[in-house]
Amino acid sequence: MRGHSTPGLTPTERLDVLGAVVAMVIYVSSIITFSARMMFDVPPGHWIGIPFLLMAFPLGYLLLMARRLLRPPLYYIQVGLMLSSIIILFLLDYVLGLEWRDIQWAVILFVTLYFAGMGGMIGVASRAGRSWMVSAVILFFVAGALAFVQRGVTGL
């Protein structure tokens, strides 16, 4: 056995599964964060959002590998939008500690970017197969619903 290869999966398939797992972590982390804000009054910038932020690293890796795997331009957009939303959230909440959620235009811009990235992750997950795609779609809708319910309940 050579290296750390996964039996039965090509390098491309392994990266497709990595993309699907990253999508699931993003969705589940978002669901947990929105739920914690509603149930436990967890503020923005809390440690509970760290798993979401850490997905920037594998997303960056997926972007770096995309050229080698001859990914279509849409793939770059899908991964890039999610990565951009994570970086912006990190800067606003964790580095600068801004109260940007009180500024309507800022919320609209961020939510648009966030949902574009989340929607793109459905496409990334679907590269690993139908079951990953179905799971991504379901979790996308759960996270999306909770995002709006949480905003209505907490105002954040």
N, C-alpha and C positions, 0 to 999 in steps of 0.2 A: 504494500500500500504506500503510495507516494503522497507526501504532504498531509494536509488536513482535509482532504477531499471528502465530500459527502457522497456516499454510495448512491449511484443512480441519478444524480443531478449534475448537469453541466454547469460550468461557471456562470453562464447566462441565467440558467434556472435558479441557481443559488442567489443571484442578485435580485431576481424577480421575487423570490420568497422573502428576501431581506426587505424589499420595498413594501411587500404586503404586511409583514410584521410591523414595520415602522408605521404604516397607515393605521393598523389596529391599535398600536400604543398611543398614537395621536388621538384617535377617536375615544378610546377608553379613558385616557388621561383627561381629555376635555370633559367627558361625562362625569368623572369623579370630581373634577374642579368645580363644575357648575353645580353639582349636587351638594358639595361641601359648602359652597357659598350660600346656598339656600338653607341648608339644615343646620350649619354650625357657624354662620356669619363669618366665614373665612374671607379675609380681605385680599384684594389683588396684590401680587408680589409675594404671596405666602409660599412656603417650601412645597406645598402640595402641587404646584405647577412645574416643579423641576423636571419630572419625567417628560413632560411636553417639550420643555426647552432643550433637553438632552437629545431630542430627535434631530436637532440641527446637525449633529455630527454624522449620523448615517445618511441623512439627506445630502449633505455635502459630498460624502463618499459616492452616493448614487449619481450625483451630478458629474463628479470627476470620471466615473466609469462609463458614463453615457456615450461619450464619443467612441470609446474602444468597442462598445457593443452596438454601435451604429443605431442608436435610438433615434426615433423621429423627432422633429422640432417640438411637437406637442409635449413630449416627455420632459424636455427641458423646462417648458412653461409650467407643467404640472408640479414638478419638484421645486422649481424656482419660486413659485408663488407660495408654497407652504413654507419653504425655508425663509423667504422674506418676511412672512407674517411672524414666524418664531423670532427672528432677529429683531424686528420692530417691537414686539411685545417685551422681549428681554431688555431692550434699551429703555423703553418707556416705563416699565414697572420695576425692574430690578436695578438698573444702572442709574437712571435719572429720578426714579420715584415720582413721576409726574401724576397729577390728578387729571389725566386726559379724558377720563370717562364722563366728566361733567361738560365736555365740549361736544355738542351734537355733531358737528362736521367731522371731528376727529374720530368719533365712534363710528359714524357711517363709513368713513374711509377704511378704518381698520376692519370692521365687520365684513365689508365687501372683499377686502384682501383675504381675510381669514376663511370666509366661505368659498372663495375661489380656490384657495389652497386645499381646503378640506374636500371640495368636489374633485379637484385634480387627483387627490390621493385615491379616489375610487378607481381612476384610470391606472394609477401605479399598481394598486392591489390587484386589479383584474389581469395584469400580465402574468400573475402566478396561477391563475385558473379561476374557474367559475365560482367555486365555493368561497374563495377569497373575495371575489367581487360582490357576491351576495352579502357576505358578512360586512363588507365595507359600506354597502348601500344602507343596510339596516342600521349600523352604528352611526353613519352620517346623519340619518334622519333623527335618531335618538339624540345625538349631540346637538343637532340644529334646533330641535324642539326645546331642549333644556337650556340652550343659550338664550332663547327669547323668554322663556318662563323665568329663568334666573334673573334676567335684566328687569323684567316686570316686578319680581318679588323684591330684589335687593337694590335696584337702580344702578348696579355696577356692571 
